[in-house]
Amino acid sequence: MEWLKVFSGEQEALQRIQNNKPQLVIANGQRICLVNHNNRFFAVQDSCTHSGASLSQGSINYLGEIICPLHNYCFNLQTGQELSSRSRDLKTYPVKIDDSGFFIGI
């Protein structure tokens, strides 16, 4: 796994990724949806496994699930699991924050 630096640190990440507002980032050519849910960061593939819609255009519910904007499929941010078993699970990416920056594991 390769760690790609996305932000200079946690403060920049908190400023750029508002709570429960999905954000698209492109890291190493991959579209990744970053989410700050209750000051905890998650990274999942941006493309819904059902129809390919951009999850960064979706919403986050109070349970910590990302909801596809096209057909309302719900995915657990931590595990990537599609909650009704109607579609494949999302790929998830580890997030690491340390003194040298904010990283996504690719």
Phi and psi in degrees as a GROMACS rama.xvg file:
@    title "Ramachandran Plot"
@    xaxis  label "Phi"
@    yaxis  label "Psi"
@TYPE xy
-111.474  134.09  GLU-2
-94.6153  119.978  TRP-3
-105.369  127.173  LEU-4
-76.6983  125.758  LYS-5
-107.428  -39.06  VAL-6
-134.225  162.591  PHE-7
-70.3684  -21.0133  SER-8
176.102  -173.644  GLY-9
-64.2452  -38.6668  GLU-10
-60.575  -45.2204  GLN-11
-64.4396  -40.6751  GLU-12
-61.3087  -43.4242  ALA-13
-64.2001  -34.064  LEU-14
-72.8609  -37.4868  GLN-15
-87.688  -26.1597  ARG-16
-117.335  97.4805  ILE-17
-69.6404  153.257  GLN-18
-55.8335  125.829  ASN-19
61.9089  25.5321  ASN-20
-119.33  98.9598  LYS-21
-56.0221  145.33  PRO-22
-132.785  130.277  GLN-23
-82.0254  131.963  LEU-24
-129.648  149.429  VAL-25
-113.184  115.206  ILE-26
-122.912  118.544  ALA-27
56.042  38.1928  ASN-28
80.1663  0.608681  GLY-29
-104.07  136.645  GLN-30
-83.691  118.38  ARG-31
-125.179  135.975  ILE-32
-96.6916  117.535  CYS-33
-100.215  139.024  LEU-34
-135.099  135.928  VAL-35
-105.865  107.157  ASN-36
-117.112  110.827  HIS-37
54.8562  46.3402  ASN-38
60.9654  27.6977  ASN-39
-125.579  132.902  ARG-40
-97.5679  141.9  PHE-41
-134.185  149.212  PHE-42
-133.482  125.55  ALA-43
-134.668  163.428  VAL-44
-59.2495  147.379  GLN-45
-80.7902  -21.3161  ASP-46
-92.8038  123.687  SER-47
-61.6578  136.11  CYS-48
-75.0426  -10.461  THR-49
-84.6991  -53.5728  HIS-50
-129.028  -4.1038  SER-51
86.8972  4.28878  GLY-52
-62.416  152.18  ALA-53
-76.7469  115.27  SER-54
-69.1939  -21.4009  LEU-55
-67.7242  -11.6  SER-56
-94.7821  -0.0126874  GLN-57
-88.4675  -160.003  GLY-58
-133.88  168.069  SER-59
-117.556  132.919  ILE-60
-96.1993  176.656  ASN-61
-66.9968  -17.3366  TYR-62
-85.2826  -2.6432  LEU-63
81.4273  37.1004  GLY-64
-114.874  141.013  GLU-65
-92.9164  135.168  ILE-66
-112.595  123.249  ILE-67
-63.0474  134.354  CYS-68
-72.169  -14.548  PRO-69
-90.4448  -52.7139  LEU-70
-125.448  12.2229  HIS-71
63.2907  26.3885  ASN-72
-66.7902  140.484  TYR-73
-111.462  134.505  CYS-74
-127.399  136.063  PHE-75
-68.9784  125.704  ASN-76
-64.855  -33.2131  LEU-77
-77.816  -42.0044  GLN-78
-103.311  -20.7369  THR-79
82.9514  -1.84846  GLY-80
-66.2389  131.816  GLN-81
-79.7308  123.347  GLU-82
-72.9076  -19.726  LEU-83
-106.033  5.5873  SER-84
56.5094  35.6504  SER-85
-97.5199  -10.5158  ARG-86
-150.283  163.933  SER-87
-62.9745  154.48  ARG-88
-72.1836  158.849  ASP-89
-80.6688  152.019  LEU-90
-77.1117  132.888  LYS-91
-109.187  155.401  THR-92
-126.25  137.432  TYR-93
-70.936  148.654  PRO-94
-118.605  136.026  VAL-95
-131.742  132.347  LYS-96
-124.827  125.115  ILE-97
-143.377  -170.652  ASP-98
-62.3618  -20.37  ASP-99
-96.9386  -5.77162  SER-100
150.991  -171.389  GLY-101
-111.272  123.79  PHE-102
-126.587  150.356  PHE-103
-117.273  133.992  ILE-104
-86.1267  119.034  GLY-105
